[in-house]
Amino acid sequence: MALRLAKTPGGWCVLGDSGAVIMLGRLPSGTTLGSLLALPAAEFADRLASVPLTQTLAPQLLAPVDDDTEVWAAGVTYEVSREARMHESIDADVYARVYQAPRPELFFKSIGWRVAGPGGRIGVRDDSTWDVPEPELGIVCNAEGAIVGYTIVNDVSSRSIEGENPLYLPQAKIFRGACAVGPWIVPASEIANPYVLGIFVRINRGGAPLWSGETSTARLHRKLADLAAYLYRGDVYPRGVILATGTSAVPGDEISLRRGDEVIIDVDRVGRLDNPVG
């Protein structure tokens, strides 16, 4: 039975599939994502596997983060992303160089209490003219920097602001409603090869499809462990961290998110993250 770590209004839980029924076993009182990610990788997996599963109704899911969980992101990790950034920017050479450089582009994205979960509202900036979802595989790292799980991250971005000047990256990436994570965390032991996962995204407007795109982690220019290693080079994360690993499924300049749109992201073996634009 596949296991997933999920957060509900009642606390952290372990979920498993059983037809149309979700099986739920509560973790010990006081368990948080941070306390689990403080464990060595083997103990993290053993702790989840040891939770007894009891049948219940499907729970309401929240973003699978603690209030203090940091979410970071990597940029220009796919060739299509490099080309898109070069197209939008007046300083295109910056993106060509970082794509080939040994050091990846890494940036802070959000703190846990600001992250939207399944069904939560994402947003766009009033001072931006081109806003897009960026569907990404998220790696969940423990305190030692080991990848212990996977989730989905929507790295909502203002391409018009970043395109104006690369130094505006924080304003293009960090704002209210700019980050969604979910629907849960799939332990790394459940996914034998993270480099063969299809990623699909759809934007609905007025209840009808507006745009869709797809990619695969097979197109990643960098290794997931290398991205994590660079993130841990200059800092410590005693309660773990989530790192979005970049995207290459991004709408063209004819598509921009509006209030009332719906963004749906599916990642093979991980799940579906669905968010309205507020």
Secondary structure as the mmCIF struct_conf table of DSSP 4:
data_model
#
loop_
_struct_conf.conf_type_id
_struct_conf.id
_struct_conf.beg_label_comp_id
_struct_conf.beg_label_asym_id
_struct_conf.beg_label_seq_id
_struct_conf.end_label_comp_id
_struct_conf.end_label_asym_id
_struct_conf.end_label_seq_id
STRN STRN1 LEU A 3 THR A 8
TURN_TY1_P TURN_TY1_P1 PRO A 9 GLY A 10
STRN STRN2 GLY A 11 SER A 18
TURN_TY1_P TURN_TY1_P2 GLY A 19 ALA A 20
STRN STRN3 VAL A 21 ARG A 26
HELX_LH_PP_P HELX_LH_PP_P1 LEU A 27 PRO A 28
TURN_TY1_P TURN_TY1_P3 SER A 29 GLY A 30
HELX_RH_AL_P HELX_RH_AL_P1 LEU A 33 LEU A 37
TURN_TY1_P TURN_TY1_P4 ALA A 38 ALA A 38
BEND BEND1 LEU A 39 LEU A 39
HELX_RH_AL_P HELX_RH_AL_P2 ALA A 41 ALA A 49
TURN_TY1_P TURN_TY1_P5 SER A 50 SER A 50
BEND BEND2 VAL A 51 VAL A 51
HELX_LH_PP_P HELX_LH_PP_P2 PRO A 52 LEU A 53
STRN STRN4 THR A 54 GLN A 55
HELX_LH_PP_P HELX_LH_PP_P3 LEU A 57 LEU A 61
STRN STRN5 LEU A 62 LEU A 62
BEND BEND3 PRO A 64 VAL A 65
TURN_TY1_P TURN_TY1_P6 ASP A 67 ASP A 68
STRN STRN6 GLU A 70 GLY A 75
BEND BEND4 VAL A 76 VAL A 76
BEND BEND5 TYR A 78 TYR A 78
HELX_RH_AL_P HELX_RH_AL_P3 GLU A 79 GLU A 88
BEND BEND6 ILE A 90 ASP A 91
TURN_TY1_P TURN_TY1_P7 ALA A 92 ALA A 92
HELX_RH_AL_P HELX_RH_AL_P4 ASP A 93 GLN A 100
BEND BEND7 ALA A 101 ARG A 103
HELX_LH_PP_P HELX_LH_PP_P4 PRO A 104 PRO A 104
STRN STRN7 GLU A 105 ILE A 111
HELX_RH_3T_P HELX_RH_3T_P1 GLY A 112 ARG A 114
STRN STRN8 ALA A 116 ALA A 116
TURN_TY1_P TURN_TY1_P8 PRO A 118 GLY A 119
HELX_LH_PP_P HELX_LH_PP_P5 GLY A 120 ARG A 121
STRN STRN9 ILE A 122 ILE A 122
TURN_TY1_P TURN_TY1_P9 ASP A 126 ASP A 127
BEND BEND8 THR A 129 THR A 129
STRN STRN10 ASP A 131 VAL A 132
STRN STRN11 PRO A 135 CYS A 141
TURN_TY1_P TURN_TY1_P10 ALA A 143 GLU A 144
BEND BEND9 GLY A 145 GLY A 145
STRN STRN12 ILE A 147 ASP A 155
STRN STRN13 SER A 157 SER A 158
HELX_RH_AL_P HELX_RH_AL_P5 ARG A 159 GLU A 164
HELX_RH_3T_P HELX_RH_3T_P2 PRO A 166 TYR A 168
HELX_RH_AL_P HELX_RH_AL_P6 LEU A 169 LYS A 173
BEND BEND10 PHE A 175 PHE A 175
TURN_TY1_P TURN_TY1_P11 ARG A 176 GLY A 177
STRN STRN14 CYS A 179 PRO A 187
HELX_RH_3T_P HELX_RH_3T_P3 ALA A 188 GLU A 190
BEND BEND11 ALA A 192 ALA A 192
HELX_RH_3T_P HELX_RH_3T_P4 PRO A 194 VAL A 196
STRN STRN15 GLY A 198 ARG A 205
TURN_TY1_P TURN_TY1_P12 GLY A 206 GLY A 207
STRN STRN16 ALA A 208 SER A 216
HELX_RH_3T_P HELX_RH_3T_P5 THR A 217 ARG A 219
BEND BEND12 HIS A 221 ARG A 222
HELX_RH_AL_P HELX_RH_AL_P7 LEU A 224 ARG A 233
BEND BEND13 GLY A 234 GLY A 234
TURN_TY1_P TURN_TY1_P13 PRO A 238 ARG A 239
STRN STRN17 VAL A 241 ALA A 244
BEND BEND14 SER A 248 SER A 248
TURN_TY1_P TURN_TY1_P14 ASP A 253 GLU A 254
TURN_TY1_P TURN_TY1_P15 ARG A 259 GLY A 260
STRN STRN18 GLU A 262 VAL A 267
TURN_TY1_P TURN_TY1_P16 ASP A 268 VAL A 270
STRN STRN19 GLY A 271 PRO A 276
STRN STRN20 VAL A 277 VAL A 277
#
